[in-house]
């Protein structure tokens, strides 16, 4: 699917425009999109809406995972610096 869910970029942009104009009213923006795009009937637009909602949720999960990873990396780096300052790294005895 990519960023447009397998739809032509222009069709997807039109879908997004109607979605933005009628937030919270999927029946309205799906119908307007279907009426405006000859290649997509109402059922096709509804499937695209379901795909888009899942896609946005996955993008949000990805952002949160990256944010968490970065935070963990920063904490580990900070701990490493703190241990070096305290002399936490001891040399092995032979």
C-alpha positions in Angstrom: 0.0 0.0 0.0 2.7 2.6 0.8 1.7 6.0 2.0 -1.4 6.1 -0.3 -2.8 2.6 0.4 -2.4 1.6 -3.2 -4.5 4.5 -4.4 -3.3 7.0 -7.0 -1.8 10.0 -5.2 -4.4 12.4 -6.6 -7.3 10.1 -5.5 -5.8 9.7 -2.0 -5.3 13.5 -1.7 -8.9 14.0 -2.7 -9.9 11.5 0.0 -7.8 13.3 2.6 -9.3 16.7 1.6 -12.9 15.4 2.1 -11.8 13.7 5.3 -10.4 17.0 6.6 -13.5 18.9 5.6 -15.8 16.5 7.4 -14.0 15.3 10.5 -15.7 12.6 12.4 -18.3 12.0 9.6 -16.9 9.0 7.6 -20.3 8.4 5.9 -20.2 11.9 4.5 -16.6 12.1 3.4 -16.7 8.5 2.0 -19.8 9.3 0.0 -18.3 12.6 -1.3 -15.1 10.9 -2.2 -17.0 8.1 -4.0 -19.1 10.6 -5.9 -16.1 12.6 -6.9 -13.8 9.7 -8.0 -15.2 7.5 -10.8 -12.7 4.7 -10.1 -13.8 4.2 -6.5 -17.3 3.2 -5.3 -18.5 3.8 -1.7 -17.3 0.3 -0.5 -13.9 1.0 -1.9 -13.7 4.3 -0.1 -14.8 2.7 3.1 -12.1 0.1 2.8 -9.6 2.9 2.2 -10.8 4.6 5.3 -10.2 1.5 7.4 -6.8 1.1 5.8 -6.0 4.8 6.6 -7.1 4.5 10.2 -4.8 1.5 10.7 -2.0 3.2 8.8 -2.2 6.2 11.1 -2.2 4.0 14.2 0.9 2.2 12.9 2.7 5.4 12.2 1.9 6.6 15.7 3.3 3.3 17.2 6.4 3.8 15.1 6.9 7.3 16.4 6.4 6.1 20.0 8.9 3.3 19.5 11.5 5.6 18.1 10.9 8.1 20.9 11.3 5.3 23.5 14.4 4.0 21.8 16.0 7.4 21.7 15.2 7.9 25.3 16.8 4.6 26.2 19.9 5.4 24.2 20.2 8.7 25.9 19.8 7.1 29.4 22.4 4.5 28.6 24.8 7.1 27.3 24.3 9.2 30.4 24.9 6.1 32.6 28.1 5.4 30.7 29.4 8.9 31.2 28.5 8.8 34.9 30.3 5.5 35.4 33.4 6.8 33.7 33.4 9.9 35.9 33.0 7.7 39.0 35.7 5.3 37.8 33.1 2.5 37.4 35.0 0.8 34.7 37.8 -1.3 36.3 40.6 -2.9 34.4 40.7 -6.7 34.5 43.5 -8.3 36.5 45.7 -10.9 34.9 
